[in-house]
């Protein structure tokens, strides 16, 4: 049995993502690291009550290397007495939603949805979505973009120049 480095939940061997927080397999830690995380959480709670939330956020960022938004959310949840990682839907529901959005709207909206659901950073979300797309053989929708608009504009101008007035 492994433990998720992000939320501390037990995760069965061979699981690709934590069912609680959606962290990928390579982010799992041995029990000793989870115990160290518990110590950090106690330290953050004490620091928040002693010196304030800003000091606690700074310490959390130093210890974990996470971005400011993630650290603030984690510290807010720790101070409120919860786990540092917000409850998120099961990985399978996130995956299916992200894949559907990628097919229907494109990769960028899928990455935005993944970030919203998992409370992770942009780089992590982009890598996770690209991995999902690759694993499931899904091609994200791609719009015509600026090149399509420019081509249409040139075509209309060209037709306009050829018409006698």
C-alpha positions as CSV (number, residue, x, y, z in Angstrom):
1,X,0.0,0.0,0.0
2,X,1.3,3.5,-1.0
3,X,0.4,6.9,0.3
4,X,-0.3,9.9,-1.8
5,X,2.2,12.7,-1.3
6,X,-0.4,15.3,-2.0
7,X,-3.2,14.3,0.4
8,X,-1.8,11.4,2.5
9,X,-4.5,9.0,1.5
10,X,-3.8,5.3,1.2
11,X,-3.6,4.2,-2.5
12,X,-3.6,0.6,-3.7
13,X,-0.5,-0.6,-5.5
14,X,-0.7,-0.2,-9.3
15,X,-3.1,2.7,-9.1
16,X,-2.2,5.5,-11.7
17,X,-3.9,8.4,-9.8
18,X,-4.9,9.0,-6.2
19,X,-8.7,8.5,-6.1
20,X,-9.0,11.3,-3.5
21,X,-7.0,14.2,-5.0
22,X,-6.1,13.0,-8.5
23,X,-2.3,13.1,-8.0
24,X,-0.4,11.0,-10.5
25,X,1.5,7.8,-9.5
26,X,5.0,9.3,-9.5
27,X,3.8,11.7,-6.7
28,X,3.3,8.9,-4.2
29,X,5.6,8.8,-1.1
30,X,6.6,6.2,1.4
31,X,5.0,6.3,4.9
32,X,8.0,8.1,6.4
33,X,7.4,11.0,4.0
34,X,3.7,11.1,4.9
35,X,4.7,11.4,8.6
36,X,7.0,14.3,7.7
37,X,4.0,15.9,5.9
38,X,1.9,15.5,9.1
39,X,4.7,17.3,11.0
40,X,4.7,20.1,8.4
41,X,0.9,20.4,8.7
42,X,1.2,20.8,12.5
43,X,4.0,23.4,12.0
44,X,1.9,25.3,9.5
45,X,-1.2,25.4,11.8
46,X,1.0,26.6,14.7
47,X,2.7,29.2,12.6
48,X,-0.6,30.5,11.3
49,X,-1.9,31.0,14.8
50,X,1.4,32.5,16.1
51,X,2.5,34.7,13.2
52,X,-0.4,34.8,10.8
53,X,-1.6,33.2,7.6
54,X,0.9,35.0,5.4
55,X,3.9,33.5,7.3
56,X,2.3,30.1,7.2
57,X,1.7,30.4,3.4
58,X,5.4,31.4,2.9
59,X,6.6,28.4,5.0
60,X,4.3,26.0,3.1
61,X,5.6,27.3,-0.2
62,X,9.2,26.9,1.0
63,X,8.5,23.3,2.2
64,X,6.5,22.1,-0.8
65,X,7.7,24.3,-3.8
66,X,4.1,24.9,-4.8
67,X,2.7,28.1,-6.3
68,X,1.1,30.8,-4.2
69,X,-2.6,29.9,-5.0
70,X,-2.1,26.3,-4.1
71,X,-0.2,27.2,-0.9
72,X,-2.9,29.7,0.1
73,X,-5.7,27.1,-0.4
74,X,-3.7,24.4,1.4
75,X,-3.0,26.7,4.4
76,X,-6.6,27.9,4.5
77,X,-7.8,24.3,4.7
78,X,-5.2,23.4,7.3
79,X,-6.2,26.3,9.5
80,X,-9.8,25.3,9.2
81,X,-8.9,21.9,10.5
82,X,-9.0,20.0,7.2
83,X,-6.5,18.3,4.9
84,X,-4.2,20.5,2.9
85,X,-5.8,19.2,-0.4
86,X,-9.4,20.0,-1.2
87,X,-11.8,17.1,-1.8
88,X,-12.0,16.6,-5.6
89,X,-14.1,14.3,-7.7
90,X,-12.9,10.8,-8.4
91,X,-10.2,10.7,-11.1
92,X,-12.4,8.7,-13.5
93,X,-15.0,11.5,-13.5
94,X,-12.4,14.1,-14.0
95,X,-10.8,12.1,-16.9
96,X,-14.1,11.6,-18.7
97,X,-15.1,15.3,-18.3
98,X,-11.6,16.5,-19.5
99,X,-11.7,14.1,-22.5
100,X,-15.2,15.2,-23.5
101,X,-14.2,18.9,-23.2
102,X,-11.0,18.3,-25.3
103,X,-13.0,16.7,-28.1
104,X,-15.8,19.3,-28.0
105,X,-14.0,22.6,-27.2
106,X,-10.2,21.9,-27.5
107,X,-7.2,21.4,-25.3
108,X,-7.1,24.8,-23.5
109,X,-10.6,24.5,-22.1
110,X,-9.8,20.9,-21.0
111,X,-6.7,22.2,-19.2
112,X,-8.8,24.9,-17.5
113,X,-11.3,22.3,-16.3
114,X,-8.6,20.0,-15.0
115,X,-7.1,22.9,-13.0
116,X,-10.5,23.8,-11.6
117,X,-11.2,20.2,-10.6
118,X,-7.8,19.3,-9.1
119,X,-6.5,22.7,-7.8
120,X,-3.2,22.1,-9.5
121,X,-0.8,24.4,-11.4
122,X,-0.8,25.2,-15.1
123,X,2.2,23.0,-16.0
124,X,0.9,20.0,-14.0
125,X,-2.6,20.4,-15.6
126,X,-1.2,20.7,-19.1
127,X,1.0,17.6,-18.7
128,X,-1.9,15.6,-17.2
129,X,-4.3,16.5,-20.0
130,X,-1.7,15.7,-22.7
131,X,-1.1,12.4,-21.0
132,X,-4.8,11.6,-20.9
133,X,-5.3,12.6,-24.5
134,X,-2.4,10.4,-25.6
135,X,-3.4,7.4,-23.4
136,X,-7.0,7.5,-24.8
137,X,-6.1,8.4,-28.3
138,X,-8.2,11.5,-28.3
139,X,-7.5,14.3,-30.7
140,X,-8.6,17.7,-29.2
141,X,-10.7,19.9,-31.4
142,X,-8.7,22.6,-33.1
143,X,-10.2,25.7,-34.4
144,X,-9.3,27.5,-37.6
145,X,-7.6,30.2,-35.6
146,X,-6.1,33.3,-37.0
147,X,-4.9,31.7,-40.1
148,X,-8.4,30.7,-41.2
149,X,-9.7,34.2,-40.6
150,X,-6.8,35.7,-42.5
151,X,-7.4,33.4,-45.4
152,X,-11.1,34.2,-45.5
153,X,-10.3,37.9,-45.4
154,X,-7.8,37.7,-48.2
155,X,-10.3,35.7,-50.3
156,X,-13.0,38.3,-49.8
157,X,-10.6,41.1,-50.7
158,X,-9.5,39.2,-53.7
159,X,-13.0,38.7,-54.9
160,X,-13.8,42.3,-54.2
161,X,-11.0,43.5,-56.4
162,X,-12.1,41.3,-59.3
163,X,-15.7,42.6,-59.3
164,X,-16.4,45.5,-61.6
165,X,-18.2,48.4,-59.9
